[in-house]
């Protein structure tokens, strides 16, 4: 088992999340505004066998959100 940090964002905010985290030079006023309350920095710690399993678990936990694989990673290998 390993511990994974899984990023997630409210549905419909995926592109703003990508600009905020992956293309900061393209940041728009909307992206900065969307993160005022930390909405673009949400994540969950999930213990799982693989990143794919952790992503699936986080998706179930946060069913109204979209998990962001490109912002997720293993934290600790147990």
MIDRENRO-471683 format. One record per residue: y, z, x of N, C-alpha, C, CB in turn. Coordinates in steps of 0.1 Angstrom, whole numbers, plus 2048, in hexadecimal, padded with zeros to 3 digits. Each point is the difference from the previous one (the first is absolute). Glycine has a CB too. Example, Ala and Ser with C-alpha at 12.3 -4.5 7.8 and 13.67 -1.06 7.14 Angstrom:
BEGIN
atom n.y->7C7	n.z->84E	n.x->884	ca.y->80C	ca.z->800	ca.x->7F7	c.y->80C	c.z->800	c.x->809	cb.y->7F4	cb.z->80C	cb.x->7ED
atom n.y->817	n.z->7ED	n.x->80F	ca.y->80B	ca.z->800	ca.x->809	c.y->80B	c.z->808	c.x->7F8	cb.y->7FA	cb.z->7EA	cb.x->80C
This chain:
BEGIN
atom n.y->7F4	n.z->800	n.x->808	ca.y->80C	ca.z->800	ca.x->7F8	c.y->80C	c.z->800	c.x->809	cb.y->7F4	cb.z->80C	cb.x->7ED
atom n.y->817	n.z->7EE	n.x->80E	ca.y->80D	ca.z->800	ca.x->807	c.y->80B	c.z->803	c.x->7F6	cb.y->7F7	cb.z->7EF	cb.x->811
atom n.y->814	n.z->814	n.x->7F4	ca.y->80C	ca.z->803	ca.x->7F7	c.y->809	c.z->7F4	c.x->801	cb.y->7FE	cb.z->819	cb.x->803
atom n.y->806	n.z->7E2	n.x->7F2	ca.y->809	ca.z->7F4	ca.x->7FF	c.y->80D	c.z->803	c.x->7F9	cb.y->7EC	cb.z->7F1	cb.x->801
atom n.y->81F	n.z->80A	n.x->804	ca.y->80D	ca.z->801	ca.x->7F9	c.y->802	c.z->7F3	c.x->7F9	cb.y->80A	cb.z->810	cb.x->811
atom n.y->7F6	n.z->7F1	n.x->7E1	ca.y->801	ca.z->7F4	ca.x->7F8	c.y->80E	c.z->7FF	c.x->7F9	cb.y->7E7	cb.z->801	cb.x->7FC
atom n.y->820	n.z->7F4	n.x->807	ca.y->80D	ca.z->7FE	ca.x->7FA	c.y->7FE	c.z->7FA	c.x->7F2	cb.y->80B	cb.z->7FD	cb.x->817
atom n.y->7FE	n.z->807	n.x->7E0	ca.y->800	ca.z->7FA	ca.x->7F3	c.y->80E	c.z->800	c.x->7FB	cb.y->7E9	cb.z->808	cb.x->7FB
atom n.y->819	n.z->7EF	n.x->7FB	ca.y->80E	ca.z->7FE	ca.x->7FA	c.y->7FE	c.z->7FD	c.x->7F1	cb.y->809	cb.z->7F8	cb.x->817
atom n.y->801	n.z->80B	n.x->7E1	ca.y->800	ca.z->7FC	ca.x->7F2	c.y->7FE	c.z->7F1	c.x->7FF	cb.y->80F	cb.z->814	cb.x->7FA
atom n.y->7E9	n.z->7E9	n.x->7FC	ca.y->7FE	ca.z->7F1	ca.x->7FD	c.y->80D	c.z->7F9	c.x->7FE	cb.y->7EA	cb.z->805	cb.x->7F6
atom n.y->817	n.z->7F0	n.x->80F	ca.y->80D	ca.z->7F8	ca.x->7FF	c.y->809	c.z->802	c.x->80C	cb.y->7FE	cb.z->801	cb.x->7E7
atom n.y->7FF	n.z->809	n.x->821	ca.y->809	ca.z->803	ca.x->80C	c.y->7FA	c.z->7FB	c.x->80D	cb.y->809	cb.z->814	cb.x->7F3
atom n.y->7EC	n.z->7E5	n.x->80C	ca.y->7F8	ca.z->7FC	ca.x->80C	c.y->809	c.z->7F8	c.x->80A	cb.y->7EB	cb.z->800	cb.x->7F2
atom n.y->81C	n.z->7F6	n.x->809	ca.y->808	ca.z->7F8	ca.x->80A	c.y->80C	c.z->808	c.x->806	cb.y->7FA	cb.z->7EC	cb.x->7F2
atom n.y->80C	n.z->81D	n.x->806	ca.y->80A	ca.z->808	ca.x->805	c.y->7FA	c.z->809	c.x->80B	cb.y->80D	cb.z->800	cb.x->7EA
atom n.y->7E7	n.z->806	n.x->813	ca.y->7F9	ca.z->808	ca.x->80A	c.y->7FE	c.z->7F8	c.x->80D	cb.y->7F4	cb.z->80D	cb.x->7EE
atom n.y->807	n.z->7E7	n.x->811	ca.y->7FE	ca.z->7F8	ca.x->80C	c.y->80C	c.z->7FD	c.x->808	cb.y->7ED	cb.z->7F5	cb.x->7F4
atom n.y->81E	n.z->808	n.x->805	ca.y->80D	ca.z->7FE	ca.x->807	c.y->804	c.z->80D	c.x->807	cb.y->807	cb.z->7EF	cb.x->7F0
atom n.y->7F8	n.z->81C	n.x->809	ca.y->804	ca.z->80D	ca.x->806	c.y->7F9	c.z->804	c.x->80C	cb.y->806	cb.z->807	cb.x->7E9
atom n.y->7EC	n.z->7F8	n.x->817	ca.y->7F8	ca.z->804	ca.x->80B	c.y->7FC	c.z->7F5	c.x->80A	cb.y->7F7	cb.z->811	cb.x->7F0
atom n.y->808	n.z->7E3	n.x->80B	ca.y->7FB	ca.z->7F6	ca.x->809	c.y->80A	c.z->7F6	c.x->805	cb.y->7EB	cb.z->802	cb.x->7F5
atom n.y->820	n.z->7FC	n.x->804	ca.y->80B	ca.z->7F7	ca.x->803	c.y->80D	c.z->807	c.x->7FF	cb.y->7F2	cb.z->7EC	cb.x->7F9
atom n.y->811	n.z->81E	n.x->80E	ca.y->80C	ca.z->808	ca.x->7FE	c.y->80D	c.z->7F8	c.x->802	cb.y->7F4	cb.z->814	cb.x->807
atom n.y->80B	n.z->7E1	n.x->800	ca.y->80C	ca.z->7F8	ca.x->802	c.y->804	c.z->7F9	c.x->7F4	cb.y->7FA	cb.z->7FD	cb.x->818
atom n.y->7FD	n.z->802	n.x->7DE	ca.y->802	ca.z->7F9	ca.x->7F3	c.y->804	c.z->80A	c.x->7F5	cb.y->7F0	cb.z->7EE	cb.x->807
atom n.y->813	n.z->81F	n.x->7FD	ca.y->802	ca.z->80A	ca.x->7F6	c.y->80C	c.z->7FC	c.x->7F7	cb.y->7F7	cb.z->811	cb.x->810
atom n.y->807	n.z->7F1	n.x->7E4	ca.y->80A	ca.z->7FD	ca.x->7F6	c.y->805	c.z->80D	c.x->7FB	cb.y->7F6	cb.z->7EA	cb.x->7FA
atom n.y->815	n.z->816	n.x->7FF	ca.y->806	ca.z->80B	ca.x->7F9	c.y->7F5	c.z->806	c.x->7F6	cb.y->818	cb.z->7F7	cb.x->802
atom n.y->7E0	n.z->800	n.x->7F8	ca.y->7F6	ca.z->805	ca.x->7F7	c.y->7F5	c.z->808	c.x->807	cb.y->804	cb.z->7EC	cb.x->7F2
atom n.y->7F8	n.z->810	n.x->81A	ca.y->7F6	ca.z->807	ca.x->807	c.y->805	c.z->80E	c.x->804	cb.y->7F7	cb.z->7EA	cb.x->809
atom n.y->815	n.z->817	n.x->7FC	ca.y->806	ca.z->80D	ca.x->804	c.y->801	c.z->809	c.x->7F4	cb.y->80C	cb.z->7F5	cb.x->813
atom n.y->7F8	n.z->805	n.x->7E2	ca.y->802	ca.z->808	ca.x->7F4	c.y->7F2	c.z->804	c.x->7FA	cb.y->815	cb.z->7F3	cb.x->7FB
atom n.y->7E1	n.z->805	n.x->806	ca.y->7F3	ca.z->803	ca.x->7FB	c.y->7FA	c.z->80C	c.x->808	cb.y->7FD	cb.z->7E8	cb.x->7F9
atom n.y->807	n.z->81A	n.x->813	ca.y->7FA	ca.z->80B	ca.x->808	c.y->809	c.z->80D	c.x->800	cb.y->7F6	cb.z->7EE	cb.x->80E
atom n.y->814	n.z->812	n.x->7EB	ca.y->809	ca.z->80C	ca.x->7FF	c.y->7F8	c.z->80D	c.x->7FD	cb.y->813	cb.z->7F2	cb.x->7F9
atom n.y->7E3	n.z->80D	n.x->7FE	ca.y->7F8	ca.z->80B	ca.x->7FD	c.y->7F3	c.z->801	c.x->807	cb.y->80B	cb.z->800	cb.x->7EA
atom n.y->7F3	n.z->7F7	n.x->820	ca.y->7F4	ca.z->800	ca.x->808	c.y->7F5	c.z->7F7	c.x->7F9	cb.y->806	cb.z->817	cb.x->809
atom n.y->7FD	n.z->7E2	n.x->7ED	ca.y->7F6	ca.z->7F8	ca.x->7F9	c.y->7F9	c.z->7F6	c.x->809	cb.y->80E	cb.z->803	cb.x->7EC
atom n.y->7F8	n.z->7F8	n.x->81F	ca.y->7F9	ca.z->7F7	ca.x->808	c.y->7F9	c.z->806	c.x->80C	cb.y->812	cb.z->7F0	cb.x->7FA
atom n.y->7EE	n.z->81D	n.x->806	ca.y->7F9	ca.z->807	ca.x->80B	c.y->7F4	c.z->809	c.x->7FB	cb.y->816	cb.z->800	cb.x->80D
atom n.y->7E5	n.z->7FD	n.x->7E8	ca.y->7F5	ca.z->808	ca.x->7FA	c.y->7F3	c.z->7FD	c.x->807	cb.y->80C	cb.z->801	cb.x->7EA
atom n.y->7EC	n.z->809	n.x->819	ca.y->7F3	ca.z->7FE	ca.x->805	c.y->7F6	c.z->80B	c.x->7FC	cb.y->80A	cb.z->7F3	cb.x->813
atom n.y->7EA	n.z->80B	n.x->7EF	ca.y->7F5	ca.z->80A	ca.x->7FC	c.y->7F7	c.z->801	c.x->80C	cb.y->802	cb.z->7FB	cb.x->7E7
atom n.y->7F9	n.z->810	n.x->81B	ca.y->7F5	ca.z->802	ca.x->80B	c.y->7F3	c.z->800	c.x->7F9	cb.y->810	cb.z->80E	cb.x->80F
atom n.y->7E7	n.z->7E9	n.x->7F5	ca.y->7F3	ca.z->7FF	ca.x->7FA	c.y->7F5	c.z->800	c.x->80B	cb.y->80A	cb.z->7F2	cb.x->7EE
atom n.y->7EC	n.z->816	n.x->80F	ca.y->7F4	ca.z->801	ca.x->809	c.y->7F6	c.z->7F6	c.x->7FB	cb.y->804	cb.z->818	cb.x->805
atom n.y->7F8	n.z->7DF	n.x->804	ca.y->7F7	ca.z->7F5	ca.x->7FB	c.y->7F8	c.z->7FB	c.x->80D	cb.y->80F	cb.z->7FA	cb.x->7EC
atom n.y->7E7	n.z->7FE	n.x->811	ca.y->7F8	ca.z->7F9	ca.x->80A	c.y->807	c.z->7F5	c.x->807	cb.y->7EC	cb.z->807	cb.x->7F3
atom n.y->81D	n.z->7F2	n.x->805	ca.y->807	ca.z->7F4	ca.x->805	c.y->80D	c.z->7FF	c.x->7FA	cb.y->7EA	cb.z->7F4	cb.x->804
atom n.y->81F	n.z->803	n.x->802	ca.y->80D	ca.z->7FE	ca.x->7FA	c.y->7FE	c.z->7FA	c.x->7F2	cb.y->80A	cb.z->7FC	cb.x->817
atom n.y->7ED	n.z->7FB	n.x->7E7	ca.y->7FE	ca.z->7FA	ca.x->7F3	c.y->7FC	c.z->80B	c.x->7F5	cb.y->7F8	cb.z->7EA	cb.x->80B
atom n.y->800	n.z->81F	n.x->7F9	ca.y->7FC	ca.z->80B	ca.x->7F7	c.y->80C	c.z->809	c.x->7FD	cb.y->7E9	cb.z->800	cb.x->808
atom n.y->81F	n.z->802	n.x->802	ca.y->80C	ca.z->809	ca.x->7FE	c.y->80A	c.z->7F8	c.x->7F7	cb.y->7FD	cb.z->80B	cb.x->817
atom n.y->805	n.z->7E8	n.x->7EB	ca.y->809	ca.z->7F9	ca.x->7F7	c.y->7FB	c.z->800	c.x->7F2	cb.y->806	cb.z->7F1	cb.x->813
atom n.y->7ED	n.z->80E	n.x->7EA	ca.y->7FB	ca.z->800	ca.x->7F3	c.y->802	c.z->80E	c.x->7FA	cb.y->7EF	cb.z->7EF	cb.x->806
atom n.y->80F	n.z->81C	n.x->801	ca.y->802	ca.z->80D	ca.x->7FB	c.y->80F	c.z->803	c.x->7FD	cb.y->7EC	cb.z->808	cb.x->80E
atom n.y->81D	n.z->7F3	n.x->7FA	ca.y->80E	ca.z->802	ca.x->7FE	c.y->804	c.z->7F8	c.x->7F3	cb.y->804	cb.z->804	cb.x->819
atom n.y->7F6	n.z->7F0	n.x->7E6	ca.y->804	ca.z->7F8	ca.x->7F4	c.y->7FC	c.z->807	c.x->7F3	cb.y->7FD	cb.z->7EC	cb.x->80E
atom n.y->7F7	n.z->81B	n.x->7F2	ca.y->7FC	ca.z->808	ca.x->7F4	c.y->809	c.z->80B	c.x->7FE	cb.y->7E8	cb.z->7F9	cb.x->804
atom n.y->81C	n.z->80E	n.x->807	ca.y->808	ca.z->80C	ca.x->7FE	c.y->80E	c.z->7FD	c.x->7FB	cb.y->7F4	cb.z->80A	cb.x->813
atom n.y->811	n.z->7EA	n.x->7F1	ca.y->80E	ca.z->7FC	ca.x->7FD	c.y->7FF	c.z->7F2	c.x->7F8	cb.y->809	cb.z->80C	cb.x->815
atom n.y->7F0	n.z->7F5	n.x->7E0	ca.y->7FD	ca.z->7F4	ca.x->7F8	c.y->80C	c.z->7F8	c.x->7FB	cb.y->7ED	cb.z->80C	cb.x->7F9
atom n.y->81F	n.z->7FA	n.x->806	ca.y->80C	ca.z->7F9	ca.x->7FC	c.y->807	c.z->7FA	c.x->80C	cb.y->802	cb.z->80F	cb.x->7EC
atom n.y->7F9	n.z->7F2	n.x->820	ca.y->806	ca.z->7FB	ca.x->80C	c.y->7F8	c.z->7F6	c.x->806	cb.y->80B	cb.z->816	cb.x->804
atom n.y->7FA	n.z->7E4	n.x->807	ca.y->7F9	ca.z->7F6	ca.x->808	c.y->7FE	c.z->806	c.x->80E	cb.y->80A	cb.z->7EC	cb.x->7F3
atom n.y->7EA	n.z->815	n.x->812	ca.y->7FE	ca.z->804	ca.x->80E	c.y->804	c.z->7F5	c.x->809	cb.y->7ED	cb.z->810	cb.x->7F9
atom n.y->818	n.z->7F4	n.x->812	ca.y->806	ca.z->7F6	ca.x->80A	c.y->7F8	c.z->801	c.x->80D	cb.y->817	cb.z->802	cb.x->7F6
atom n.y->7DE	n.z->7F5	n.x->80B	ca.y->7F8	ca.z->800	ca.x->80C	c.y->807	c.z->7FF	c.x->80D	cb.y->7EE	cb.z->7F7	cb.x->7F2
atom n.y->81D	n.z->801	n.x->80E	ca.y->807	ca.z->7FD	ca.x->80C	c.y->808	c.z->80C	c.x->805	cb.y->802	cb.z->7E8	cb.x->7F9
atom n.y->7FF	n.z->823	n.x->7FE	ca.y->807	ca.z->80C	ca.x->804	c.y->7F6	c.z->80C	c.x->801	cb.y->815	cb.z->7F7	cb.x->7F5
atom n.y->7DE	n.z->806	n.x->80B	ca.y->7F6	ca.z->80A	ca.x->801	c.y->7F8	c.z->800	c.x->80D	cb.y->7FF	cb.z->7FE	cb.x->7E7
atom n.y->7FD	n.z->80E	n.x->81D	ca.y->7F8	ca.z->800	ca.x->80C	c.y->7F8	c.z->80D	c.x->801	cb.y->812	cb.z->7F2	cb.x->80B
atom n.y->7E5	n.z->80E	n.x->7FF	ca.y->7F8	ca.z->80C	ca.x->803	c.y->809	c.z->80A	c.x->807	cb.y->7EA	cb.z->7F2	cb.x->801
atom n.y->815	n.z->81A	n.x->7FB	ca.y->808	ca.z->80B	ca.x->807	c.y->7F7	c.z->807	c.x->80A	cb.y->80F	cb.z->803	cb.x->7EC
atom n.y->7E5	n.z->801	n.x->80F	ca.y->7F6	ca.z->807	ca.x->809	c.y->7F2	c.z->7FB	c.x->7FD	cb.y->80F	cb.z->815	cb.x->800
atom n.y->7EA	n.z->7E9	n.x->80B	ca.y->7F2	ca.z->7FC	ca.x->7FF	c.y->7F8	c.z->80D	c.x->801	cb.y->804	cb.z->7E8	cb.x->809
atom n.y->7F5	n.z->81B	n.x->7ED	ca.y->7F8	ca.z->80D	ca.x->800	c.y->7F3	c.z->7FF	c.x->807	cb.y->80B	cb.z->806	cb.x->7EB
